Amino acid sequence: MMLAIVLIGGLFISNNAEFFNSVEVNKKDGMEWEYVGPQTPSEDDITIPVIDSEGKETVYFKMKK
């Protein structure tokens, strides 16, 4: 069971490496997570959206200064 959790976590992080790298750069630039309410993600943003059963993507938090 523990092996499955570690494997899934590792796959998640490697598949979303661009997102996590972007977050680290933004933190160094003084940005913080801010609740923005449900929004459709813009194409310029690197996000991990919530996807509903109909395939609609929504983000609730964005990094801002």
PDB file of N, CA, C and O in Angstrom, chain B, residues numbered from 101:
ATOM      1  N   MET B 101       0.824  -1.199   0.000  1.00  0.00           N
ATOM      2  CA  MET B 101       0.000   0.000   0.000  1.00  0.00           C
ATOM      3  C   MET B 101       0.870   1.265   0.000  1.00  0.00           C
ATOM      4  O   MET B 101       0.621   2.209  -0.751  1.00  0.00           O
ATOM      5  N   MET B 102       1.890   1.258   0.858  1.00  0.00           N
ATOM      6  CA  MET B 102       2.767   2.429   0.946  1.00  0.00           C
ATOM      7  C   MET B 102       3.507   2.654  -0.366  1.00  0.00           C
ATOM      8  O   MET B 102       3.711   3.795  -0.782  1.00  0.00           O
ATOM      9  N   LEU B 103       3.904   1.573  -1.013  1.00  0.00           N
ATOM     10  CA  LEU B 103       4.594   1.679  -2.295  1.00  0.00           C
ATOM     11  C   LEU B 103       3.708   2.344  -3.339  1.00  0.00           C
ATOM     12  O   LEU B 103       4.185   3.155  -4.133  1.00  0.00           O
ATOM     13  N   ALA B 104       2.431   2.010  -3.343  1.00  0.00           N
ATOM     14  CA  ALA B 104       1.490   2.615  -4.294  1.00  0.00           C
ATOM     15  C   ALA B 104       1.366   4.106  -4.045  1.00  0.00           C
ATOM     16  O   ALA B 104       1.329   4.887  -4.997  1.00  0.00           O
ATOM     17  N   ILE B 105       1.301   4.516  -2.796  1.00  0.00           N
ATOM     18  CA  ILE B 105       1.181   5.937  -2.459  1.00  0.00           C
ATOM     19  C   ILE B 105       2.427   6.700  -2.912  1.00  0.00           C
ATOM     20  O   ILE B 105       2.320   7.783  -3.488  1.00  0.00           O
ATOM     21  N   VAL B 106       3.594   6.140  -2.655  1.00  0.00           N
ATOM     22  CA  VAL B 106       4.850   6.782  -3.061  1.00  0.00           C
ATOM     23  C   VAL B 106       4.929   6.855  -4.583  1.00  0.00           C
ATOM     24  O   VAL B 106       5.341   7.877  -5.132  1.00  0.00           O
ATOM     25  N   LEU B 107       4.541   5.787  -5.266  1.00  0.00           N
ATOM     26  CA  LEU B 107       4.579   5.765  -6.725  1.00  0.00           C
ATOM     27  C   LEU B 107       3.636   6.802  -7.327  1.00  0.00           C
ATOM     28  O   LEU B 107       4.022   7.532  -8.240  1.00  0.00           O
ATOM     29  N   ILE B 108       2.410   6.873  -6.829  1.00  0.00           N
ATOM     30  CA  ILE B 108       1.428   7.842  -7.340  1.00  0.00           C
ATOM     31  C   ILE B 108       1.905   9.270  -7.067  1.00  0.00           C
ATOM     32  O   ILE B 108       1.797  10.140  -7.931  1.00  0.00           O
ATOM     33  N   GLY B 109       2.433   9.505  -5.863  1.00  0.00           N
ATOM     34  CA  GLY B 109       2.952  10.838  -5.539  1.00  0.00           C
ATOM     35  C   GLY B 109       4.104  11.235  -6.439  1.00  0.00           C
ATOM     36  O   GLY B 109       4.172  12.374  -6.901  1.00  0.00           O
ATOM     37  N   GLY B 110       5.008  10.307  -6.691  1.00  0.00           N
ATOM     38  CA  GLY B 110       6.136  10.580  -7.570  1.00  0.00           C
ATOM     39  C   GLY B 110       5.697  10.878  -8.991  1.00  0.00           C
ATOM     40  O   GLY B 110       6.231  11.783  -9.633  1.00  0.00           O
ATOM     41  N   LEU B 111       4.723  10.121  -9.488  1.00  0.00           N
ATOM     42  CA  LEU B 111       4.204  10.369 -10.831  1.00  0.00           C
ATOM     43  C   LEU B 111       3.523  11.729 -10.924  1.00  0.00           C
ATOM     44  O   LEU B 111       3.679  12.432 -11.922  1.00  0.00           O
ATOM     45  N   PHE B 112       2.767  12.105  -9.891  1.00  0.00           N
ATOM     46  CA  PHE B 112       2.090  13.402  -9.873  1.00  0.00           C
ATOM     47  C   PHE B 112       3.109  14.536  -9.943  1.00  0.00           C
ATOM     48  O   PHE B 112       2.948  15.481 -10.715  1.00  0.00           O
ATOM     49  N   ILE B 113       4.144  14.435  -9.140  1.00  0.00           N
ATOM     50  CA  ILE B 113       5.160  15.492  -9.101  1.00  0.00           C
ATOM     51  C   ILE B 113       5.931  15.556 -10.420  1.00  0.00           C
ATOM     52  O   ILE B 113       6.201  16.648 -10.921  1.00  0.00           O
ATOM     53  N   SER B 114       6.288  14.407 -10.988  1.00  0.00           N
ATOM     54  CA  SER B 114       7.045  14.443 -12.239  1.00  0.00           C
ATOM     55  C   SER B 114       6.193  14.918 -13.408  1.00  0.00           C
ATOM     56  O   SER B 114       6.703  15.591 -14.304  1.00  0.00           O
ATOM     57  N   ASN B 115       4.898  14.580 -13.416  1.00  0.00           N
ATOM     58  CA  ASN B 115       4.019  15.029 -14.494  1.00  0.00           C
ATOM     59  C   ASN B 115       3.705  16.520 -14.397  1.00  0.00           C
ATOM     60  O   ASN B 115       3.334  17.141 -15.393  1.00  0.00           O
ATOM     61  N   ASN B 116       3.849  17.089 -13.220  1.00  0.00           N
ATOM     62  CA  ASN B 116       3.516  18.496 -13.004  1.00  0.00           C
ATOM     63  C   ASN B 116       4.742  19.306 -12.598  1.00  0.00           C
ATOM     64  O   ASN B 116       4.616  20.308 -11.895  1.00  0.00           O
ATOM     65  N   ALA B 117       5.923  18.883 -13.033  1.00  0.00           N
ATOM     66  CA  ALA B 117       7.171  19.544 -12.652  1.00  0.00           C
ATOM     67  C   ALA B 117       7.192  21.009 -13.069  1.00  0.00           C
ATOM     68  O   ALA B 117       7.692  21.853 -12.325  1.00  0.00           O
ATOM     69  N   GLU B 118       6.655  21.326 -14.247  1.00  0.00           N
ATOM     70  CA  GLU B 118       6.636  22.715 -14.719  1.00  0.00           C
ATOM     71  C   GLU B 118       5.840  23.597 -13.742  1.00  0.00           C
ATOM     72  O   GLU B 118       6.241  24.724 -13.454  1.00  0.00           O
ATOM     73  N   PHE B 119       4.725  23.085 -13.239  1.00  0.00           N
ATOM     74  CA  PHE B 119       3.908  23.826 -12.281  1.00  0.00           C
ATOM     75  C   PHE B 119       4.694  24.085 -10.996  1.00  0.00           C
ATOM     76  O   PHE B 119       4.749  25.217 -10.516  1.00  0.00           O
ATOM     77  N   PHE B 120       5.301  23.035 -10.441  1.00  0.00           N
ATOM     78  CA  PHE B 120       6.027  23.183  -9.178  1.00  0.00           C
ATOM     79  C   PHE B 120       7.246  24.087  -9.325  1.00  0.00           C
ATOM     80  O   PHE B 120       7.557  24.846  -8.407  1.00  0.00           O
ATOM     81  N   ASN B 121       7.936  24.022 -10.449  1.00  0.00           N
ATOM     82  CA  ASN B 121       9.063  24.929 -10.693  1.00  0.00           C
ATOM     83  C   ASN B 121       8.586  26.377 -10.793  1.00  0.00           C
ATOM     84  O   ASN B 121       9.235  27.284 -10.271  1.00  0.00           O
ATOM     85  N   SER B 122       7.467  26.591 -11.456  1.00  0.00           N
ATOM     86  CA  SER B 122       6.893  27.930 -11.588  1.00  0.00           C
ATOM     87  C   SER B 122       6.499  28.488 -10.219  1.00  0.00           C
ATOM     88  O   SER B 122       6.706  29.672  -9.949  1.00  0.00           O
ATOM     89  N   VAL B 123       5.939  27.649  -9.365  1.00  0.00           N
ATOM     90  CA  VAL B 123       5.551  28.087  -8.015  1.00  0.00           C
ATOM     91  C   VAL B 123       6.783  28.531  -7.235  1.00  0.00           C
ATOM     92  O   VAL B 123       6.743  29.560  -6.561  1.00  0.00           O
ATOM     93  N   GLU B 124       7.870  27.777  -7.313  1.00  0.00           N
ATOM     94  CA  GLU B 124       9.093  28.149  -6.592  1.00  0.00           C
ATOM     95  C   GLU B 124       9.647  29.484  -7.075  1.00  0.00           C
ATOM     96  O   GLU B 124      10.065  30.308  -6.262  1.00  0.00           O
ATOM     97  N   VAL B 125       9.655  29.709  -8.390  1.00  0.00           N
ATOM     98  CA  VAL B 125      10.121  30.979  -8.946  1.00  0.00           C
ATOM     99  C   VAL B 125       9.223  32.116  -8.463  1.00  0.00           C
ATOM    100  O   VAL B 125       9.715  33.173  -8.069  1.00  0.00           O
ATOM    101  N   ASN B 126       7.913  31.902  -8.492  1.00  0.00           N
ATOM    102  CA  ASN B 126       6.967  32.937  -8.053  1.00  0.00           C
ATOM    103  C   ASN B 126       7.151  33.257  -6.576  1.00  0.00           C
ATOM    104  O   ASN B 126       7.062  34.424  -6.194  1.00  0.00           O
ATOM    105  N   LYS B 127       7.406  32.259  -5.733  1.00  0.00           N
ATOM    106  CA  LYS B 127       7.635  32.500  -4.304  1.00  0.00           C
ATOM    107  C   LYS B 127       8.877  33.365  -4.104  1.00  0.00           C
ATOM    108  O   LYS B 127       8.882  34.274  -3.274  1.00  0.00           O
ATOM    109  N   LYS B 128       9.926  33.076  -4.869  1.00  0.00           N
ATOM    110  CA  LYS B 128      11.160  33.868  -4.764  1.00  0.00           C
ATOM    111  C   LYS B 128      10.939  35.307  -5.219  1.00  0.00           C
ATOM    112  O   LYS B 128      11.643  36.214  -4.774  1.00  0.00           O
ATOM    113  N   ASP B 129       9.966  35.520  -6.102  1.00  0.00           N
ATOM    114  CA  ASP B 129       9.622  36.864  -6.570  1.00  0.00           C
ATOM    115  C   ASP B 129       8.653  37.573  -5.622  1.00  0.00           C
ATOM    116  O   ASP B 129       8.203  38.681  -5.915  1.00  0.00           O
ATOM    117  N   GLY B 130       8.330  36.947  -4.494  1.00  0.00           N
ATOM    118  CA  GLY B 130       7.461  37.580  -3.505  1.00  0.00           C
ATOM    119  C   GLY B 130       5.975  37.330  -3.700  1.00  0.00           C
ATOM    120  O   GLY B 130       5.150  37.993  -3.071  1.00  0.00           O
ATOM    121  N   MET B 131       5.626  36.398  -4.548  1.00  0.00           N
ATOM    122  CA  MET B 131       4.213  36.119  -4.787  1.00  0.00           C
ATOM    123  C   MET B 131       3.692  35.121  -3.745  1.00  0.00           C
ATOM    124  O   MET B 131       4.445  34.304  -3.214  1.00  0.00           O
ATOM    125  N   GLU B 132       2.391  35.209  -3.470  1.00  0.00           N
ATOM    126  CA  GLU B 132       1.737  34.306  -2.529  1.00  0.00           C
ATOM    127  C   GLU B 132       0.432  33.818  -3.132  1.00  0.00           C
ATOM    128  O   GLU B 132      -0.114  34.435  -4.048  1.00  0.00           O
ATOM    129  N   TRP B 133      -0.064  32.698  -2.606  1.00  0.00           N
ATOM    130  CA  TRP B 133      -1.351  32.174  -3.060  1.00  0.00           C
ATOM    131  C   TRP B 133      -2.471  33.076  -2.561  1.00  0.00           C
ATOM    132  O   TRP B 133      -2.473  33.488  -1.401  1.00  0.00           O
ATOM    133  N   GLU B 134      -3.419  33.381  -3.434  1.00  0.00           N
ATOM    134  CA  GLU B 134      -4.559  34.218  -3.083  1.00  0.00           C
ATOM    135  C   GLU B 134      -5.833  33.585  -3.640  1.00  0.00           C
ATOM    136  O   GLU B 134      -5.880  33.168  -4.797  1.00  0.00           O
ATOM    137  N   TYR B 135      -6.864  33.520  -2.795  1.00  0.00           N
ATOM    138  CA  TYR B 135      -8.153  32.987  -3.234  1.00  0.00           C
ATOM    139  C   TYR B 135      -8.778  33.974  -4.210  1.00  0.00           C
ATOM    140  O   TYR B 135      -8.915  35.156  -3.893  1.00  0.00           O
ATOM    141  N   VAL B 136      -9.161  33.499  -5.401  1.00  0.00           N
ATOM    142  CA  VAL B 136      -9.749  34.366  -6.424  1.00  0.00           C
ATOM    143  C   VAL B 136     -11.180  33.954  -6.769  1.00  0.00           C
ATOM    144  O   VAL B 136     -11.819  34.574  -7.619  1.00  0.00           O
ATOM    145  N   GLY B 137     -11.675  32.915  -6.114  1.00  0.00           N
ATOM    146  CA  GLY B 137     -13.006  32.411  -6.439  1.00  0.00           C
ATOM    147  C   GLY B 137     -12.945  31.540  -7.679  1.00  0.00           C
ATOM    148  O   GLY B 137     -11.909  31.486  -8.342  1.00  0.00           O
ATOM    149  N   PRO B 138     -14.022  30.864  -8.003  1.00  0.00           N
ATOM    150  CA  PRO B 138     -14.004  29.973  -9.170  1.00  0.00           C
ATOM    151  C   PRO B 138     -13.839  30.747 -10.477  1.00  0.00           C
ATOM    152  O   PRO B 138     -14.650  31.614 -10.804  1.00  0.00           O
ATOM    153  N   GLN B 139     -12.781  30.423 -11.219  1.00  0.00           N
ATOM    154  CA  GLN B 139     -12.491  31.076 -12.498  1.00  0.00           C
ATOM    155  C   GLN B 139     -12.011  30.031 -13.503  1.00  0.00           C
ATOM    156  O   GLN B 139     -11.450  29.002 -13.127  1.00  0.00           O
ATOM    157  N   THR B 140     -12.237  30.309 -14.771  1.00  0.00           N
ATOM    158  CA  THR B 140     -11.661  29.492 -15.830  1.00  0.00           C
ATOM    159  C   THR B 140     -10.193  29.878 -15.954  1.00  0.00           C
ATOM    160  O   THR B 140      -9.886  31.066 -16.048  1.00  0.00           O
ATOM    161  N   PRO B 141      -9.276  28.911 -15.957  1.00  0.00           N
ATOM    162  CA  PRO B 141      -7.852  29.273 -16.036  1.00  0.00           C
ATOM    163  C   PRO B 141      -7.506  29.910 -17.378  1.00  0.00           C
ATOM    164  O   PRO B 141      -7.994  29.487 -18.427  1.00  0.00           O
ATOM    165  N   SER B 142      -6.650  30.941 -17.325  1.00  0.00           N
ATOM    166  CA  SER B 142      -6.209  31.569 -18.574  1.00  0.00           C
ATOM    167  C   SER B 142      -5.124  30.706 -19.209  1.00  0.00           C
ATOM    168  O   SER B 142      -4.478  29.909 -18.530  1.00  0.00           O
ATOM    169  N   GLU B 143      -4.934  30.868 -20.490  1.00  0.00           N
ATOM    170  CA  GLU B 143      -3.945  30.059 -21.205  1.00  0.00           C
ATOM    171  C   GLU B 143      -2.517  30.429 -20.805  1.00  0.00           C
ATOM    172  O   GLU B 143      -1.603  29.623 -20.986  1.00  0.00           O
ATOM    173  N   ASP B 144      -2.308  31.634 -20.263  1.00  0.00           N
ATOM    174  CA  ASP B 144      -0.974  32.077 -19.859  1.00  0.00           C
ATOM    175  C   ASP B 144      -0.544  31.477 -18.523  1.00  0.00           C
ATOM    176  O   ASP B 144       0.650  31.359 -18.249  1.00  0.00           O
ATOM    177  N   ASP B 145      -1.510  31.102 -17.696  1.00  0.00           N
ATOM    178  CA  ASP B 145      -1.208  30.585 -16.369  1.00  0.00           C
ATOM    179  C   ASP B 145      -0.859  29.098 -16.434  1.00  0.00           C
ATOM    180  O   ASP B 145      -1.444  28.342 -17.208  1.00  0.00           O
ATOM    181  N   ILE B 146       0.103  28.698 -15.606  1.00  0.00           N
ATOM    182  CA  ILE B 146       0.414  27.290 -15.439  1.00  0.00           C
ATOM    183  C   ILE B 146      -0.367  26.851 -14.202  1.00  0.00           C
ATOM    184  O   ILE B 146      -0.079  27.288 -13.088  1.00  0.00           O
ATOM    185  N   THR B 147      -1.356  25.985 -14.409  1.00  0.00           N
ATOM    186  CA  THR B 147      -2.249  25.609 -13.312  1.00  0.00           C
ATOM    187  C   THR B 147      -2.450  24.105 -13.236  1.00  0.00           C
ATOM    188  O   THR B 147      -2.141  23.366 -14.171  1.00  0.00           O
ATOM    189  N   ILE B 148      -2.974  23.675 -12.103  1.00  0.00           N
ATOM    190  CA  ILE B 148      -3.526  22.333 -11.950  1.00  0.00           C
ATOM    191  C   ILE B 148      -4.987  22.565 -11.576  1.00  0.00           C
ATOM    192  O   ILE B 148      -5.299  22.720 -10.395  1.00  0.00           O
ATOM    193  N   PRO B 149      -5.884  22.590 -12.554  1.00  0.00           N
ATOM    194  CA  PRO B 149      -7.272  22.947 -12.291  1.00  0.00           C
ATOM    195  C   PRO B 149      -8.089  21.785 -11.728  1.00  0.00           C
ATOM    196  O   PRO B 149      -7.710  20.619 -11.837  1.00  0.00           O
ATOM    197  N   VAL B 150      -9.210  22.140 -11.131  1.00  0.00           N
ATOM    198  CA  VAL B 150     -10.231  21.171 -10.757  1.00  0.00           C
ATOM    199  C   VAL B 150     -11.052  20.938 -12.024  1.00  0.00           C
ATOM    200  O   VAL B 150     -11.471  21.894 -12.676  1.00  0.00           O
ATOM    201  N   ILE B 151     -11.281  19.682 -12.374  1.00  0.00           N
ATOM    202  CA  ILE B 151     -12.048  19.352 -13.577  1.00  0.00           C
ATOM    203  C   ILE B 151     -13.308  18.627 -13.153  1.00  0.00           C
ATOM    204  O   ILE B 151     -13.239  17.577 -12.513  1.00  0.00           O
ATOM    205  N   ASP B 152     -14.482  19.191 -13.511  1.00  0.00           N
ATOM    206  CA  ASP B 152     -15.737  18.567 -13.111  1.00  0.00           C
ATOM    207  C   ASP B 152     -16.111  17.424 -14.047  1.00  0.00           C
ATOM    208  O   ASP B 152     -15.381  17.124 -14.992  1.00  0.00           O
ATOM    209  N   SER B 153     -17.237  16.794 -13.786  1.00  0.00           N
ATOM    210  CA  SER B 153     -17.655  15.610 -14.556  1.00  0.00           C
ATOM    211  C   SER B 153     -17.957  15.938 -16.016  1.00  0.00           C
ATOM    212  O   SER B 153     -17.987  15.037 -16.855  1.00  0.00           O
ATOM    213  N   GLU B 154     -18.181  17.208 -16.329  1.00  0.00           N
ATOM    214  CA  GLU B 154     -18.447  17.623 -17.707  1.00  0.00           C
ATOM    215  C   GLU B 154     -17.174  18.070 -18.426  1.00  0.00           C
ATOM    216  O   GLU B 154     -17.223  18.413 -19.607  1.00  0.00           O
ATOM    217  N   GLY B 155     -16.037  18.069 -17.729  1.00  0.00           N
ATOM    218  CA  GLY B 155     -14.765  18.453 -18.325  1.00  0.00           C
ATOM    219  C   GLY B 155     -14.421  19.925 -18.182  1.00  0.00           C
ATOM    220  O   GLY B 155     -13.416  20.373 -18.733  1.00  0.00           O
ATOM    221  N   LYS B 156     -15.240  20.699 -17.444  1.00  0.00           N
ATOM    222  CA  LYS B 156     -14.970  22.123 -17.252  1.00  0.00           C
ATOM    223  C   LYS B 156     -13.836  22.301 -16.231  1.00  0.00           C
ATOM    224  O   LYS B 156     -13.868  21.721 -15.145  1.00  0.00           O
ATOM    225  N   GLU B 157     -12.833  23.116 -16.601  1.00  0.00           N
ATOM    226  CA  GLU B 157     -11.707  23.386 -15.720  1.00  0.00           C
ATOM    227  C   GLU B 157     -11.962  24.651 -14.906  1.00  0.00           C
ATOM    228  O   GLU B 157     -12.447  25.654 -15.428  1.00  0.00           O
ATOM    229  N   THR B 158     -11.623  24.585 -13.612  1.00  0.00           N
ATOM    230  CA  THR B 158     -11.825  25.715 -12.715  1.00  0.00           C
ATOM    231  C   THR B 158     -10.625  25.836 -11.780  1.00  0.00           C
ATOM    232  O   THR B 158     -10.108  24.829 -11.298  1.00  0.00           O
ATOM    233  N   VAL B 159     -10.186  27.059 -11.527  1.00  0.00           N
ATOM    234  CA  VAL B 159      -9.152  27.328 -10.517  1.00  0.00           C
ATOM    235  C   VAL B 159      -9.763  28.224  -9.446  1.00  0.00           C
ATOM    236  O   VAL B 159     -10.632  29.049  -9.730  1.00  0.00           O
ATOM    237  N   TYR B 160      -9.301  28.052  -8.221  1.00  0.00           N
ATOM    238  CA  TYR B 160      -9.807  28.821  -7.090  1.00  0.00           C
ATOM    239  C   TYR B 160      -8.726  29.710  -6.475  1.00  0.00           C
ATOM    240  O   TYR B 160      -9.041  30.698  -5.811  1.00  0.00           O
ATOM    241  N   PHE B 161      -7.466  29.368  -6.690  1.00  0.00           N
ATOM    242  CA  PHE B 161      -6.346  30.114  -6.145  1.00  0.00           C
ATOM    243  C   PHE B 161      -5.362  30.447  -7.251  1.00  0.00           C
ATOM    244  O   PHE B 161      -5.152  29.654  -8.169  1.00  0.00           O
ATOM    245  N   LYS B 162      -4.754  31.635  -7.158  1.00  0.00           N
ATOM    246  CA  LYS B 162      -3.703  32.049  -8.076  1.00  0.00           C
ATOM    247  C   LYS B 162      -2.602  32.709  -7.276  1.00  0.00           C
ATOM    248  O   LYS B 162      -2.840  33.209  -6.176  1.00  0.00           O
ATOM    249  N   MET B 163      -1.396  32.712  -7.823  1.00  0.00           N
ATOM    250  CA  MET B 163      -0.289  33.386  -7.157  1.00  0.00           C
ATOM    251  C   MET B 163      -0.279  34.844  -7.593  1.00  0.00           C
ATOM    252  O   MET B 163      -0.297  35.156  -8.784  1.00  0.00           O
ATOM    253  N   LYS B 164      -0.250  35.739  -6.590  1.00  0.00           N
ATOM    254  CA  LYS B 164      -0.243  37.176  -6.844  1.00  0.00           C
ATOM    255  C   LYS B 164       0.703  37.859  -5.882  1.00  0.00           C
ATOM    256  O   LYS B 164       1.023  37.317  -4.825  1.00  0.00           O
ATOM    257  N   LYS B 165       1.159  39.075  -6.256  1.00  0.00           N
ATOM    258  CA  LYS B 165       2.028  39.885  -5.374  1.00  0.00           C
ATOM    259  C   LYS B 165       1.187  40.686  -4.430  1.00  0.00           C
ATOM    260  O   LYS B 165       1.720  41.430  -3.608  1.00  0.00           O
TER     261      LYS B 165
END
